[in-house]
Amino acid sequence: MKNARHLTLNALFLLMVFAVPITQIVVDLTNDMAPQALALFDLPQLDTESGPLSATVSWVRQMMDEKHLRDYEDALEESSFFEEVGRRGFQFIRYLALGALGEKAIRGVSDCTSTPRT
């Protein structure tokens, strides 16, 4: 019985970790787009004349370059399915459960005791 619980927890954990990227890839493919995850490896052609090891090291350095990774992250945020669909729903549930308005919102004060002006 203990092993079944462990397997179930492991399966749920893996589902949570891989559900978002797999769903994003499926959404990209159904919209006739290349999966966004492949943009990480979209680098300029490398000079292979200096040898395969040197070219591989150069490619890894370009892939891990801060600007390249920031651009990749910005592109992921712009085209994310969960960013578009999930954010509003999550914010609404958070508002209902916790009364949290968000980082940039300020709760207004309603003065219901005043009489309307005539």
N, C-alpha and C positions, 0 to 999 in steps of 0.2 A: 504494500500500500504506500509506503514511504517513497519507493522508486517511482510510482505512478505520479505522485504529487511533484516530485522533482522534475520528471519529464514534462509534466503539464506546465510548470512554471518556466522551464527552459524554453518550451515551445512558444508560450505567450511572450516571453522576453524577445525571442528572435522575431516573432511576428511584429512586435512593436518597433523593433529596430529597422526591419527591412520593409515594412508596409509603405512608408512614405516614398522612398526612392523607387520601389517597384511600381507603385501607383503612378508616380510622375512619369516614368518611362512609358507605361501603358497609355497615359493621356497624351504624351508627345507623339507616340506612334499612331494613335487614332486620329490625331490632327495632322497627319502626314508631315511631321517634323522629325528631325533627327533628335534622339534623346539628348537632353541638355547635359547629362553627365559626360558625354563624349567631348564636350567643348573644353574640358580640362586638358585633354591631350592634343588640342588643336594648336600646334606650334609651327613656326616657320621651319622650312627645310634646313637640315643641319649639314655641315660640311663633313662628309664621311672620309675625305682624303687623309685626314690625320689619324685614322684608325677607328675601329668600332668601339673600343673602350673609351677613347676620348670623346667620340660623338655621343655615346650613351651618357657620360658624365655631363656633357654640355646640355643635352636634352633634359636631364633631371634638374639641372640648375635652372634652366629656363622655365620648366614646369613649376618649380617651387619658388619662382620669383614673386616677390610681394605684390607688385602691380598686377601680374597675371592672375594671381589668386584673388585679389580684390575685385578685379573685373569679372572673374568667374562667379564669385559670390554675389555680386550685384545682379548679374544676369540670372542667376538662380532665383533670387528674390523677386525679380520682375516677372518671371514666367512660371512661378510656382502655382500649381493647382490648389494646394492647401492654403497658400497665401490669399488667393482670391476667394475661395469658398469657405474655408474654415475659420478665418479670423473673425468675421462678423458674428458667426454663431457662437464661437468661444467667448467673445467679449460679452454677448448677451447673456449667456449662461453664467459667466462670472459676475455680471451685474445682478442677476436674479439671486444667485447664491450668496454673494458677499457684499453686494451693494457697491462694488468697485466700479468707478467710472472710467478708469484708464489713467495713463500718465499725464495727458494734456488737458483733461477735463476738470472743471471746477463745479461743484454742486451749487446750484442757485438756491436762494432763500425765497420761499413763496409767502407773501403776506396776504393771507386769506381773510384777515379781520378788517381790512380797510374797505370802505364803501366806494363804489365807483363814482367817478367825477361826472357831474352833469353840466 
